[in-house]
Amino acid sequence: MEKYVFSGKTEEEALENALNELSLEKKDILYDVKEQKGGLFKGKKIEVSVTKKSDINEFIKEIVLKLVTDMGFEAQIESKVRDDILNLTIHSNNNNLLIGKDGKNMNALSLIVKQIVQNEVGGTYKFNLDVGEYKLKHQKRLERLAKQVAREVAKSKVEVKLDPMNSYERRIIHNALNDDRYVYTESTGEEPNRCVVIKIRND
């Protein structure tokens, strides 16, 4: 994964030089800023180290494929960028084993890849990793559950506390009902027993 270095008198100038040279927009790159001390008669120089997001995405895809292959799976990886976030879906010869109970193997794989990417780019980089659309199907189930319970709460005027969920699952519930006219959601409790409560809107 190639890193490009550009300089200027200011960060803005160095960044402008980078974007012009690479024919990219600011949203298409990650960059680090370094200040270089000048000589006796020279002012300070600002350097930016630039990495293309498209290169990072390709790097992540290659790392995931290598890890999965090294684990003994035959796999293909589908990649899409939505809302500036890379979404990878693995299709393997044994999705159930790669997913693991409640997605534990898949989540562990995602954690390993995140650490590798963080070490490489020098910071966090958001991406989503799925296996056989497990996460997508799970998200759809949670959204259906949220809307079903919301209808019951709107009808009965009695709040409902859902089963404990992790932060990812709770966020799906919150987002599904964020614009609901009749109910709203709150998270309550402590991890790992934190859960979502669906309540009636008083107004």
C-alpha positions as CSV (number, residue, x, y, z in Angstrom):
1,M,0.0,0.0,0.0
2,E,1.7,3.1,-1.3
3,K,2.0,6.3,0.8
4,Y,2.7,9.7,-1.0
5,V,4.5,12.6,0.6
6,F,3.8,16.2,-0.3
7,S,5.0,19.5,1.2
8,G,4.1,23.1,1.5
9,K,4.5,26.2,3.7
10,T,1.2,25.3,5.4
11,E,-0.9,22.2,5.9
12,E,-3.5,23.6,3.5
13,E,-0.9,24.2,0.8
14,A,0.7,20.7,1.2
15,L,-2.8,19.1,1.1
16,E,-3.7,21.1,-2.0
17,N,-0.5,20.0,-3.7
18,A,-1.4,16.3,-2.9
19,L,-5.0,16.5,-4.2
20,N,-3.9,18.3,-7.4
21,E,-1.1,15.8,-8.1
22,L,-3.2,12.7,-7.3
23,S,-6.4,14.2,-9.0
24,L,-8.5,13.3,-5.9
25,E,-10.8,15.0,-3.4
26,K,-10.2,15.2,0.3
27,K,-12.9,12.6,1.0
28,D,-10.8,10.1,-1.1
29,I,-7.7,10.1,1.1
30,L,-6.3,9.7,4.6
31,Y,-3.4,11.8,5.6
32,D,-0.9,12.5,8.4
33,V,0.7,15.9,9.0
34,K,4.4,16.3,9.9
35,E,6.2,19.6,10.6
36,Q,9.8,19.8,9.3
37,K,12.1,22.4,10.8
38,G,13.7,24.7,8.2
39,G,17.4,25.8,8.1
40,L,18.8,29.1,9.3
41,F,17.2,31.2,6.6
42,K,14.3,28.9,5.7
43,G,10.9,28.7,7.3
44,K,9.2,25.6,8.6
45,K,8.0,23.1,6.0
46,I,4.8,21.1,6.4
47,E,4.7,17.6,5.0
48,V,1.6,15.4,4.5
49,S,1.8,11.7,4.1
50,V,-1.2,10.6,2.0
51,T,-2.8,7.2,1.4
52,K,-5.6,6.7,-1.1
53,K,-8.8,5.2,0.4
54,S,-9.1,3.0,-2.7
55,D,-5.7,1.5,-1.9
56,I,-6.7,0.9,1.7
57,N,-9.9,-0.8,0.6
58,E,-8.0,-3.1,-1.8
59,F,-5.5,-3.9,1.0
60,I,-8.3,-4.9,3.4
61,K,-9.9,-7.1,0.8
62,E,-6.5,-8.8,0.1
63,I,-5.9,-9.3,3.9
64,V,-9.3,-10.8,4.5
65,L,-9.0,-13.2,1.6
66,K,-5.5,-14.3,2.7
67,L,-6.6,-14.9,6.3
68,V,-9.7,-16.9,5.2
69,T,-7.7,-18.9,2.7
70,D,-5.0,-19.6,5.3
71,M,-7.7,-20.9,7.6
72,G,-8.5,-23.5,5.0
73,F,-11.6,-22.0,3.4
74,E,-12.4,-21.6,-0.2
75,A,-13.8,-18.1,-0.5
76,Q,-14.8,-15.2,-2.8
77,I,-15.2,-11.6,-1.5
78,E,-17.7,-9.2,-2.7
79,S,-16.9,-5.5,-2.0
80,K,-19.0,-2.4,-2.2
81,V,-18.5,1.2,-0.9
82,R,-21.6,2.8,0.6
83,D,-21.7,6.1,2.3
84,D,-17.9,6.2,2.2
85,I,-17.6,2.9,4.1
86,L,-16.2,-0.3,2.6
87,N,-18.6,-3.3,3.0
88,L,-17.1,-6.8,2.4
89,T,-19.2,-9.9,2.1
90,I,-17.4,-13.3,2.2
91,H,-18.9,-16.2,0.4
92,S,-17.1,-19.4,1.4
93,N,-17.5,-23.2,1.2
94,N,-18.5,-23.3,4.9
95,N,-20.2,-20.1,5.9
96,N,-21.7,-21.5,9.1
97,L,-18.2,-22.4,10.5
98,L,-16.8,-19.1,9.4
99,I,-19.7,-17.2,11.1
100,G,-19.6,-19.3,14.3
101,K,-22.1,-19.3,17.1
102,D,-23.9,-15.9,17.2
103,G,-21.3,-14.6,14.8
104,K,-18.4,-15.0,17.2
105,N,-15.9,-16.3,14.6
106,M,-16.8,-13.6,12.1
107,N,-16.5,-10.9,14.7
108,A,-13.1,-12.3,15.8
109,L,-11.9,-12.2,12.1
110,S,-13.1,-8.6,11.8
111,L,-11.2,-7.6,15.0
112,I,-8.0,-9.2,13.6
113,V,-8.4,-7.3,10.3
114,K,-9.1,-4.0,12.1
115,Q,-5.9,-4.4,14.1
116,I,-3.8,-5.1,11.0
117,V,-5.3,-2.1,9.2
118,Q,-4.8,0.2,12.2
119,N,-1.2,-0.8,12.3
120,E,-0.8,-0.2,8.6
121,V,-2.6,3.2,8.3
122,G,-1.7,4.5,11.8
123,G,-5.3,4.9,12.9
124,T,-8.8,3.6,12.8
125,Y,-10.5,2.9,9.4
126,K,-14.2,2.0,9.3
127,F,-15.3,-1.0,7.3
128,N,-18.0,-3.7,7.7
129,L,-17.3,-7.4,7.3
130,D,-20.1,-9.9,6.7
131,V,-20.2,-13.6,5.8
132,G,-22.9,-14.9,3.5
133,E,-25.1,-11.9,4.4
134,Y,-25.4,-13.1,8.0
135,K,-25.2,-9.5,9.3
136,L,-27.6,-8.2,6.7
137,K,-30.2,-10.9,7.4
138,H,-29.8,-10.3,11.2
139,Q,-30.2,-6.6,10.7
140,K,-33.5,-7.2,8.8
141,R,-34.8,-9.5,11.6
142,L,-34.0,-6.9,14.2
143,E,-35.7,-4.1,12.2
144,R,-38.8,-6.3,11.8
145,L,-38.8,-7.0,15.5
146,A,-38.5,-3.3,16.4
147,K,-41.4,-2.3,14.2
148,Q,-43.6,-5.2,15.4
149,V,-43.0,-4.3,19.1
150,A,-43.4,-0.6,18.3
151,R,-46.9,-1.3,16.9
152,E,-47.8,-3.3,20.1
153,V,-46.5,-0.4,22.3
154,A,-48.4,2.2,20.3
155,K,-51.6,0.1,20.7
156,S,-51.3,-0.9,24.3
157,K,-49.5,2.3,25.6
158,V,-47.3,0.0,27.7
159,E,-43.5,0.1,27.3
160,V,-41.6,-3.0,26.3
161,K,-38.1,-4.0,27.3
162,L,-36.3,-6.1,24.7
163,D,-33.7,-8.9,25.5
164,P,-30.1,-7.8,26.1
165,M,-28.2,-6.9,23.0
166,N,-24.8,-5.7,22.0
167,S,-24.1,-2.1,20.9
168,Y,-24.4,-3.0,17.2
169,E,-27.8,-4.6,17.7
170,R,-29.1,-1.8,19.9
171,R,-28.1,0.8,17.3
172,I,-30.1,-1.1,14.7
173,I,-33.2,-0.9,16.9
174,H,-32.7,2.8,17.6
175,N,-32.2,3.6,13.9
176,A,-35.2,1.6,12.9
177,L,-37.5,3.6,15.2
178,N,-35.7,6.9,15.1
179,D,-38.5,8.6,13.1
180,D,-41.5,6.7,14.5
181,R,-44.4,9.1,15.3
182,Y,-45.7,7.0,18.2
183,V,-42.8,5.5,20.1
184,Y,-39.2,6.2,21.0
185,T,-36.3,4.1,22.3
186,E,-33.9,4.2,25.2
187,S,-31.0,2.0,26.2
188,T,-30.9,0.8,29.9
189,G,-28.8,-1.4,32.1
190,E,-25.1,-2.3,32.2
191,E,-23.1,-4.4,29.8
192,P,-23.4,-7.2,28.9
193,N,-27.1,-7.0,30.0
194,R,-27.8,-3.6,28.4
195,C,-31.0,-3.6,26.5
196,V,-33.4,-1.3,24.5
197,V,-36.7,-0.1,26.0
198,I,-39.5,1.0,23.5
199,K,-41.7,3.6,25.0
200,I,-44.8,5.5,24.0
201,R,-44.4,9.2,23.0
202,N,-46.4,11.4,25.4
203,D,-46.9,14.1,22.8
